[in-house]
Every structure is written in C-alpha cells, then in structure tokens.
C-alpha cells in the first residue's frame, strides 16, 4: 500500500526577511564606519608638516604662527584670497575652503591635494619673507 503525503505549504522564512531574503541585514553590515580621518584633519596635518619644515629651514619663520581659517572675511579685486600674511603680528592664516575648493587640480587624488596645500603654505611663507617660493626649499624639489 502506498502512502500519500498531505499537501503542505512550504515553510515560511522568519518575519525579518523580505521577499528576496535580504530586507533586514545583520548588525555586522551597519552602521557604516566613519572615515578614519576627516578632510579638516588631513588639511591640518599637511599645513603642520609643511610649516615645521619651513620653520626648521628658515630661522625667520621660527616665531611665526601658522593658523588655519575657515574663510576670509571678504574678497578683493583679485578674487578670494587663499591666505593672509600679517608680518607685524608674525602670523600667517591659511583659509581651508578656498584652498580646497577653488583651486584646480589636474588629478583628483590625495597626493595632489596634499601638494596643493603644501604649495599654498610655501607661497604664503614666501610672501611673508618677500622671497620666491622655490627659494624656500630648493633641496626639497631637487629629485636628481
């Protein structure tokens, strides 16, 4: 004698799954991790390392304060300034937003962004010293 199985409905998935079995993910996937460092921190680091190099190479810059500002108060006929130099106060202020957003890079990557920031620090220090930026670190740019 042959036994027949009763027609049964297939077992349902637990309620946490959607139609395709992936609606509610496990906590391993979420929440997304925050970046290890922010743009502000990368900017601060690049300015700090360039300023320390310049202070070690030029005694005139040892007492100069390199500061980071958000935006300048106002633009001038030449546009929005990237930095301001205050020789009487021994102070150089670099403005993060104009340097990062208004300058044009030919390649968008971390190395070129850092080179842009360091170049701004060198040009601001050169303006402070009334010199050419290439004179501030000739050994740094000699690769041969």
N, C-alpha and C positions, 0 to 999 in steps of 0.2 A: 504494500500500500504506500502510496506516495503522499507525503505531507506538503501542503501548500503553506507558504508564509503569508501572513496577512500583509496587505499593502500598508506600508508605513511611510510617513513623511520623513524626509532627510533631517538629520539633527541640525538644529539652528545654532549659529555661532552666538557667542555671548553678545550682549547688547552693546558692548563698547566698540564693536567693529561695524563698519558701514557696509554698504552693498558690495564693495570690492575688497573688503577685509583690511582696510588701512585708514580708517577715519580718525581714530584716536591713537596717536603714537605714544610710545613709551617715554618716560622722562629722560632717557638717555639721549634722545634726539633734541629735545627742547629744554630749556630756552636756549636761543643761540648765544654763543660765547661772545663777550665783549672783546674788542681788539686789545692786544697786549699793550699798545701804546697809541696815544691819540696824535692827531696832526700837530696840536699845540706842543706836545711833549717832544715830537721829532724836531719841530722848529726850534724850541728852546735848546735842545741838545746840539743842533747844528750851529746855532749862534754861539753857544757857550764854548764849543771846541774851537771855532774859528777865532773867537775873542781871546781865548787862552793862548793860542798860537801867536797871535799878534802881540799880546802883552809880553810874551817871553822873547819875542824878536825885537821889539821896539820899546826902549825904556820910557819914551814919551807917552806910551799908552798904558803904563802900569797902574796909574791912578785914575784912569778914565773908566766911567761906569757905562757898560753896555746894557741897555734896557730894551724891553720888548713892549711895544704898544699895540693896541688893537687897530685903531685907525687914526690918521692925523685929523686935527681939528678942521682944516679946510684945505682945498687945493689952491693952486696958483695958475699962472698963465701956461706953465709947462705941464700941467696935469696934477695928478695926485702924487705927492711925494712918497717915496719908499722908506726914507729915513730922514731924521733931522739931527743936525750936529750943533751942539752948544759948547763951544770952546771955553767960554767964560765959566761955565758950570762943570767942565770936564765930564761931559755927558754925551752919549750917542744913543738915540732912540730909533730902533728899527720897527717898522709897522708891519705886522704879520699879514694882514689881509691884502694890502696892495702888493706885497712881495709875492704871496702865493697865488693870488687870483688874477692880477692884472699883468703879470709878466708872462711871456710866451716861451714855452719850452718846445724844442724841436723833437723831443722824445719824452713821453709821459712815463717816467719810472722814478723809483726812489733815489737813484744815483743822481740823475739830472736835477731833481728837486733840491737835493742837498747841495749840489754845485751852485744852483741859483741862489740859495740862501747864503752860502759862504761867500759867493761873489758880491752879494749885497753888503755883507759885513766888511769885506775888503774895500769896496768902493766908499762906504761910509767912513771907515778909518782913514782912507787916503784923503778924503775931503777934510777930515779933522786935522791931518798932518800937512795938508797942502802939498801932496805928492801924487804921483801916478800910482794906480793900484798895482801895477806889475812890479813896482819897486819895493813893495811891502814884503813880498815873499818870493824872491827870484829863484831860490833853491827849490821851493815847493812846485814850481811849474817847469823845472828842468828834468825831462824824462830820458835824456840820452846820456 
